[in-house]
């Protein structure tokens, strides 16, 4: 089978690998669509493990199912979680399933930017394979994983109906946060970015006010909404974004660190000046649970969060390098889809 083998953001090669064999409790999935995530282009995060096949936002059809792989059968349309929690450890019992050791060790093989993937038994047993409803296309189903992460992040941040929200960074994650916050009844939603294209897109997808991140200051937010933000969602990794977040959160508010920061970036503010007496909460979020994936699928199926309009580019495996280039450059694109069967 063909795969897009990742060596670096500017070095993604079309290569051949054997189609994975499956055990009796596993399934083989033919990948129809696979989204490129912003984390896929974090070179510092990948450099010690290359070459490898990336891609974790996948949708496809069951090509083959082992006799002990539950109710799945050839032809079933599915989305698949690459990581699943055990549901039994101390982390899972405390509601922190996404730091579970099982979640950190599980994955499908070899990765979504390939024609086929092997889904291990644990992913099936722990409910990490989701039937795609008839109303949901394969491309729309690739949004289940990133939207599930957004759902988890906003839940951990305690976002409530009527809250004023500031989203810093209007790439795909930031835009999904805007869409989900709007669907959940948020009050005033503001967004920033340093890209003119993304600033306009944030406005199109539901932000009440958008700011140029290079010039933004919290006084602008207060003037526009009447207060600072109850919840600031950081979807950018630059140090300046972190500073803006800490300066933009209202007393009693929360800062959600959703995106990975630049490598080795430290907290650049005094605890006394920012947090003491202000009751500011800092929270981070990583990945999502099977339940949050199912909720995301339902939101997409009902049209509560419309994602089809977010797909701007599609490439076959042979042109995966072009897709990675678009995402890495943070240019005029929103969601880039790789279609491994093309």
LINMOJO-V770200 format. One record per backbone hydrogen bond with DSSP energy under -0.5 kcal/mol. CO is the residue of the C=O (numbers start at 0). NH is the residue of the N-H. Records with the same first field share a line. If there is no record, write none. Layout:
CO->NH, NH
//
This chain:
0->16
1->114
2->4, 14
3->5
4->12
5->50, 51
7->6, 10
10->6, 7, 12
12->4, 14
14->2
22->25
23->67
25->65
26->28, 118
27->62, 63
28->30, 116
29->60
32->58
33->337
34->36, 56
36->39
37->40
38->41
40->42
41->44, 45
42->45, 46
45->48, 49
51->5, 53
53->112
54->111
55->57
56->34
57->79
58->31, 32
59->77
60->29, 62
61->74
63->27
65->68
68->71
72->75
75->61, 77
76->131
77->59
78->129
79->57
88->92
89->93
90->95
91->94
95->98
96->99
99->103
100->104
101->104, 105
108->117
111->113
112->3
114->30
116->28, 118
117->108, 119
118->26
119->123
120->124
121->125
122->127
123->126
127->80
129->78
130->132
132->135
134->136
136->140
137->141
138->141
139->142
140->143
141->145
142->146
143->147
144->148
145->149
146->150
147->151
148->152
149->153
150->154
151->155
152->156
153->158
154->157
159->162
162->164, 186
163->229, 230
164->189
165->167, 232
166->168, 191
167->234
170->174
171->175
172->176
173->177
174->178
175->179
176->180
177->181
178->182
179->183
180->185
181->184
184->161
187->164, 189
188->207, 208
189->166
190->210
191->168
192->212
193->195
194->198
195->199
196->200
197->201
198->202
199->203
200->204
201->206
202->205
208->190
210->192, 212
211->214, 215
216->219, 220
217->221
218->222
219->223
220->224
221->225
228->249
229->253
230->165
231->233, 255
232->167, 234
233->257, 258
236->261
237->240, 241
238->242
239->243
240->244
241->245
242->246
243->247
244->247, 248
247->228
249->252
252->280
253->231, 255
254->256, 282
255->233, 257
256->284
261->264
269->273
270->274, 275
274->277, 278, 279
277->251
280->254
282->256
288->292
289->293
290->294
291->295
292->296
293->297
294->298
295->299
296->300
297->301
298->302, 303, 304
304->306
306->309
307->310
309->311, 334
312->336
314->338
315->318
316->319
318->321, 322
319->323
320->324
321->325
322->326
323->327
324->328
325->329, 330
326->329
330->332
333->335
334->311, 312, 336
335->35
336->314
337->33, 339
338->316, 341
//
